[in-house]
Amino acid sequence: QVQLVESGGGLVQPGGSLTISCAASGFAFSSAMMRWYRQPPGMEREYVAAISATGRIENYADSVKGRFTISRDNTKSTVYLRMDSLKPEDTAVYYCKVSVMSTDYWGQGTQVTVSS
């Protein structure tokens, strides 16, 4: 079965950096586009970034463009999100998502808190 497990969240000061990971299993990871979303407290879940199966194409929400970098390691079936110049408004639960056979799968999320 499809499994996505996020890790690496935590508390970071404004202006700091953090890299979170999503380990995948149960599907052909190297053939799948992977996406990151986030849900700030009391708000709707929102799109953050996506990466193509080969890793050659990346896409970002305007709110994180130039600060966040999505990457993947197909040998480890893992997708990463490096977050630089973090702001308090980046505080959220971060989720990875994959669509397999028209079904969306989500991980359990990892909390990122940006605060001094």
Summary of the structure (lengths in Angstrom):
residues: 116
radius of gyration: 13.4
end to end distance: 39.9
largest distance: 42.8
contacts: 338
relative contact order: 0.32
helix: 5%
strand: 53%
